[in-house]
Amino acid sequence: MVDSKVNETWGMVIERQRRLLDINVREVIRYRDLIWLFVKRDFTTVYK
């Protein structure tokens, strides 16, 4: 028995807009203090 959905054509294809490691440098610079606090918190938590 052949599934009838196999021959359907798709009306919409969903693709990602960015690459996996696409970093917005402006956002990194804008939130550098927050990023630094997170890194510092994680570092002190691991080595305390």
Secondary structure, DSSP 8 states (H G I E B T S, - for coil): ---GGGG---S-----SS-TT---HHHHHHTHHHHHHHHHHHHHHHH-
